[in-house]
Amino acid sequence: MSIAFIDLAAQQRRIRDKIDAAIGRVLDHGGYVMGPEVREFEKQLAAFGQAPLALSCANGTDAIALPLMAWGVGEGDAVFCPSFTFAATPEVVPWGGATPVFVDVLPDTYNIDPAHLEAAILSIRDEGRLRPAVVVAVDLFGQPADYPAIRAICDRHGLKLISDSAQGFGCTLNGRHPIHWADVATTSFFPAKPLGCYGDGGAVLCKDQDLWDLMDSYRVHGKAVTPDLVGRTFEHETKYLNTRIGMNSRLDSIQAAILIEKLAIFAEEIELRQQVADRYAAGLAGSVKSVPKVIDGGVSVWAQYVIEHANRDGLAAHLRGQGVPTAVYYPVPMHVQEPYAHFPRGPGGLPVTEAIRETVLALPMHPYMDEAVQQQIIEAVRGFNG
């Protein structure tokens, strides 16, 4: 029997009738782009994520870019982020002329190290070439970063805080979603994400109507939005009055309709993912270098289940021979990738990032994993003698 790394078909079997009906409604009304499902999904997403407002967009990368654009982050600004992340996190920073500054991560949660973050901010400030402007904290593999500590650092130094929750939407810390501490929280609806659609999509959660309006303008070609029309008359569609240079980053109605149905079962799926994670932790204890550690008070959505092993590549080959798929997140951190290697790093370099890149290995993870199949995976890991 083939083992799925992420079994999207299992969820689809559960709600296929609802998905078909939702798509059918879009086909019936014909509002394929920014139709009524988009507004409804934004409303439901904000409620789930404990945010006043949510703004959908075309993908999780644009979701990080939109607040940076709305805040005017650009030439001379420093944006602090981990190197142990996917390219989407730092790549949007140079789009507007700003500079990413890479920060090390904690050795247990793999999320940004608050102490190294503050050291990096102080170093950049003291150097005087760049102005510390924004921190992008990543909820890696599904669990929240240390937001109380990071928020305090941002407040001390006057920085904005973005929660890049592309992998972690739905995670909580002491019962609160990341938006409680962050200025904005962003997410991705790429199909493999815990809350994924059947194409691509993203969203920004925020607390400020003025910021929402600005991002709304930027996502639709810089169209005029309500604040732009104060004191003026424009009797045509506002998309034809362009008050700033924007982009085209809209969520289509079919994806929104699909996401509404998926969001309805998302809380239950988070619980199911936790059960899978608990079985892994119990079954693999003592057989690998480490199993995942979740921050105290944190609830992970388990986008990935990542273990460490001293002979990671040998274990991966062994598991492949046993029919167990694996993945390495991330074999090449961003600060050593050629396009990013010249950007600044925090003081002392990134030793934790460079160490864990050699040992991390992701095992199959999804909420509908059969216990017998999972036990087969556990036994295959425990059977490795390399």
Residue pairs with C-beta under 8 A, 6 or more apart in sequence:
1 323
1 373
2 323
3 323
3 324
3 325
3 364
3 373
3 376
3 377
4 10
4 325
4 364
4 366
5 325
5 326
5 327
5 364
5 365
6 192
6 364
6 365
6 366
7 366
7 368
7 369
8 191
8 192
8 196
8 366
10 366
10 368
11 262
11 265
11 269
11 366
11 367
11 368
12 19
14 265
14 368
15 261
15 262
15 265
18 261
18 264
19 258
19 261
22 37
22 257
22 258
22 260
22 261
23 254
23 257
23 258
25 37
25 257
26 32
26 35
26 37
26 253
26 254
26 257
29 35
29 36
31 253
32 252
32 253
32 254
33 250
33 252
33 253
34 220
34 250
34 251
34 252
34 253
35 253
35 256
36 253
37 253
37 254
37 256
37 257
37 260
38 56
38 250
38 251
38 252
38 253
38 256
40 256
40 260
41 56
41 251
41 256
41 257
41 259
41 260
41 263
42 53
42 54
42 55
42 56
42 203
43 54
44 260
44 263
45 54
45 56
45 203
45 205
45 259
45 263
46 52
46 53
46 54
46 205
48 170
48 263
48 266
48 267
49 169
49 170
49 177
49 179
49 185
49 205
50 176
50 177
50 179
50 180
51 177
51 179
51 185
51 205
51 206
51 207
52 206
52 207
52 209
53 205
53 206
53 207
53 208
53 209
53 212
54 203
54 204
54 205
54 206
55 66
55 203
55 204
55 206
55 212
55 215
55 216
55 219
56 201
56 202
56 203
56 250
56 251
56 256
57 63
57 66
57 201
57 202
57 203
57 204
57 219
57 249
57 250
57 251
58 200
58 201
58 202
58 219
58 248
58 249
58 250
58 251
59 188
59 189
59 190
59 200
59 201
59 202
59 249
60 88
60 166
60 186
60 187
60 188
60 189
60 190
60 193
60 202
61 88
61 91
61 92
61 188
61 202
62 92
62 202
62 219
62 247
62 249
63 166
63 186
63 187
63 188
63 202
63 203
63 204
64 88
64 89
64 92
64 136
64 162
64 164
64 186
65 92
65 95
65 96
65 247
66 204
66 215
66 218
66 219
66 249
67 160
67 162
67 183
67 184
67 186
67 204
67 206
67 211
67 215
68 79
68 92
68 93
68 95
68 96
68 98
68 134
68 162
69 96
69 214
69 215
69 218
69 246
70 211
70 214
70 215
70 218
71 133
71 134
71 160
73 79
73 93
73 96
73 98
73 133
73 134
74 96
74 97
74 98
75 96
75 97
75 98
76 97
76 98
76 130
76 131
77 97
77 98
77 99
77 130
77 131
77 133
77 134
78 98
78 99
78 100
78 101
78 124
78 130
78 131
78 132
78 133
78 344
79 90
79 93
79 98
79 99
79 100
79 101
79 133
79 134
79 135
79 136
80 100
80 101
80 103
80 117
80 120
80 121
80 124
80 132
80 134
80 135
80 136
80 159
81 89
81 90
81 93
81 100
81 101
81 102
81 103
81 112
81 135
81 136
81 137
81 138
81 164
82 89
82 102
82 103
82 104
82 105
82 111
82 112
82 137
82 138
82 140
82 353
83 90
83 102
83 103
83 104
83 105
83 333
83 334
83 335
83 336
83 340
83 345
83 350
83 353
84 105
84 110
84 140
84 330
84 333
84 334
84 350
84 353
84 356
84 357
85 138
85 140
85 164
85 330
85 334
86 166
86 329
86 330
87 334
87 337
88 164
88 166
88 188
89 136
89 138
89 164
89 334
90 100
90 102
90 136
90 334
90 340
90 343
93 99
93 100
94 100
98 133
98 134
99 130
99 343
99 344
100 334
100 340
100 343
101 120
101 124
101 130
101 343
101 344
101 345
101 346
102 334
102 335
102 340
102 343
102 344
102 345
102 346
102 350
103 112
103 113
103 116
103 117
103 120
103 345
103 346
103 350
104 112
104 113
104 116
104 346
104 348
104 349
104 350
104 351
104 352
104 353
105 111
105 112
105 113
105 140
105 350
105 352
105 353
105 356
106 112
106 113
106 146
106 352
107 352
107 355
107 356
108 290
108 293
109 140
109 143
109 145
109 146
109 293
109 294
109 295
110 140
110 141
110 306
110 356
110 360
111 137
111 138
111 139
111 140
111 143
111 144
111 145
111 146
111 295
112 135
112 137
112 138
112 145
112 146
112 150
113 352
114 146
114 149
114 150
114 153
116 346
116 347
116 348
117 135
117 150
117 153
117 346
118 153
118 156
118 157
119 346
119 347
119 348
120 344
120 345
120 346
120 347
121 132
121 153
121 157
121 159
123 346
123 347
124 130
124 132
124 344
125 132
125 157
130 344
132 157
132 158
132 159
133 159
133 160
134 159
134 160
134 161
134 162
135 150
135 153
135 154
135 159
135 160
135 161
135 162
136 162
136 164
137 145
137 147
137 150
137 161
137 162
137 163
137 164
137 178
137 182
138 145
138 164
138 166
138 167
138 168
139 145
139 163
139 164
139 165
139 166
139 167
139 168
139 169
139 171
139 178
140 167
140 168
141 167
141 168
141 292
141 300
141 302
141 303
141 304
141 305
141 306
141 329
141 362
142 167
142 168
142 171
142 194
142 273
142 300
142 301
142 302
142 303
142 304
143 168
143 171
143 292
143 294
143 295
143 298
143 299
143 300
143 301
144 163
144 168
144 171
144 172
144 173
144 178
144 295
144 298
144 299
144 300
145 163
145 178
145 295
146 295
147 163
147 173
147 178
147 180
147 181
147 182
148 173
148 181
150 161
150 181
151 161
151 181
151 182
153 159
154 160
154 161
160 183
161 181
161 182
161 183
162 182
162 183
162 184
162 185
162 186
163 178
163 179
163 181
163 182
163 184
163 185
163 186
164 186
165 171
165 178
165 185
165 186
165 187
166 186
166 187
166 188
166 190
166 193
166 202
167 188
167 193
167 194
167 301
167 303
167 304
168 178
168 187
168 300
168 301
168 303
169 185
169 187
169 193
169 194
169 195
169 301
170 177
170 194
170 195
170 266
170 267
170 270
170 301
171 177
171 178
171 298
171 299
171 300
171 301
172 298
172 299
173 295
173 297
173 298
173 299
174 297
177 185
177 205
178 185
179 185
179 205
179 206
179 207
183 206
183 207
184 204
184 205
184 206
184 211
185 204
185 205
185 206
186 202
186 203
186 204
186 205
187 193
187 195
187 202
187 203
187 205
188 196
188 201
188 202
189 195
189 196
189 197
189 200
189 201
189 202
189 203
189 255
189 259
190 196
190 200
190 201
191 197
191 198
191 199
193 303
194 266
194 269
194 270
194 273
194 301
194 302
194 303
195 259
195 262
195 263
195 266
196 262
197 255
197 258
197 259
197 262
198 255
198 258
199 252
199 254
199 255
200 255
201 251
201 252
201 255
201 256
201 259
202 249
202 251
203 251
204 215
206 212
206 215
210 227
213 225
213 226
213 227
214 225
216 223
216 225
217 223
217 224
217 225
217 228
217 243
217 244
217 246
218 244
218 246
218 247
218 249
219 246
219 247
219 248
219 249
219 250
220 239
220 246
220 248
220 249
220 250
221 239
221 242
221 246
221 247
221 248
222 242
222 243
222 244
222 245
222 246
223 238
223 239
223 240
223 241
223 242
223 243
223 246
224 234
224 238
224 241
224 242
224 243
225 238
225 243
228 241
228 243
229 238
234 241
269 367
270 299
270 301
270 302
270 367
272 367
272 368
273 300
273 301
273 302
273 365
273 366
273 367
274 299
274 300
274 302
276 302
276 305
276 365
276 366
276 367
276 369
276 374
277 292
277 300
277 302
277 305
277 365
279 371
279 374
279 378
280 291
280 305
280 307
280 363
280 374
280 378
281 291
281 292
283 374
283 375
283 378
283 382
284 291
284 307
284 378
284 381
284 382
285 291
287 381
287 382
288 307
288 308
288 309
288 381
289 307
289 308
289 309
289 310
289 359
290 307
290 308
291 307
292 300
292 305
292 306
292 307
294 300
302 365
303 365
304 327
304 329
304 362
304 365
305 362
305 363
305 364
305 365
306 329
306 360
306 361
306 362
306 363
307 360
307 361
307 362
307 363
307 381
308 356
308 359
308 360
308 361
309 315
309 359
309 361
310 359
311 384
311 386
312 328
312 358
312 359
312 360
312 361
314 384
314 386
315 326
315 361
315 381
315 384
315 386
316 326
316 328
316 361
318 380
318 383
318 384
318 386
319 325
319 326
319 377
319 380
319 381
319 384
320 326
322 380
322 383
324 363
324 364
324 376
324 377
324 380
324 381
325 364
326 361
326 362
326 363
326 364
327 361
327 362
328 360
328 361
328 362
329 360
329 362
330 357
330 360
331 357
332 357
333 350
333 353
333 354
333 357
334 340
335 341
335 343
335 345
335 350
335 353
336 354
363 377
363 381
364 374
364 377
